[in-house]
C-alpha cells in the first residue's frame, strides 16, 4: 500500500488555496488522485509508478482507501478530482492564469471553451486526444512540443483516464519547463460540464459513488470494479507490498 505520509492531509479549500498560490508564484504542482483502480495498476505499470514518484501531491480519491487508512489510525481526507476541478479552475480563471486542457472528446472541449468564455477568457488552449491516444504517440509529441514553444508557463488539466493521463503528465513535467499545475483529473471535466451524471450528494458522502457509476456505465465499469480491482485485496491484506514514495522535492512543504 502507498504510504499515508505521502498523501495530502488538508481539505478541498486548503488544496485549492495551495495550488493557486503556487501557480501565482510560478511553482510546479503535479498532482495525482490515487484510487483503488490506480493502486491495482501501480503493481504492473512502470510508467504509472514513475509518474507517482515524480508527482508533487497525492490527493486521496477513494472511500475504500480512506477507510483502510482510518482503520490503521490515519485520518486522511478525501480530495476527489471531481470535486477539486471546478473550484481550482474557477480560481485560475479569476486570477487570469494561463490554462491548457487535454481532453478525451470534442463535446467536453466545446463545453469548457464556452464555460471559460463566461470569465472573458478566450485564450485557453484545448487539445482533444484521439480515441486510441498513446502518451508516446505523434499526437502526444505534438502536445509536448506545443507546450515547449509557449512564451509563458501554463496550468494543465488532463482528463484522459489512468494511466494515460499520468504518463502524459510525466512527460510534460520532465520534458518541458512550461507547466505550473499539472492535474490528472479523469472524468472531472465531463462531470463539471454536465456531460456525465454524478452520484447524489448523499451517495458521495457515504462513499458509494462507485456504485452509482457502475449503474450509469455498466459496460465500462462493471468488470473493472468487480473483477480487475479485486487485485487490491492482497495489498489491503499486506500479502503483496507496494512501496512507492515521491521523489525528494525542491518546493516548500504542504501546510
Secondary structure, DSSP 8 states (H G I E B T S, - for coil): ---GGGB--S-HHHHHHHHHHHHHTT--EEEE---HHHHHHHTT-HHHHHHHHH-SEE----HHHHHHHHHTT-------HHHHHHHHHHHHHHTT--EEEEES-HHHHHHHHHHHHTTT----EEEE--TT--TTSHHHHHHHHHHHT-SS-EEEEEES-TTHHHHHHHHHHHH-S-EEEEEE-TTHHHHHTTSS----HHHHHTT-HHHHHHHHSHHHHHHHHHTGGGGGHHHHTTSS---------SS----
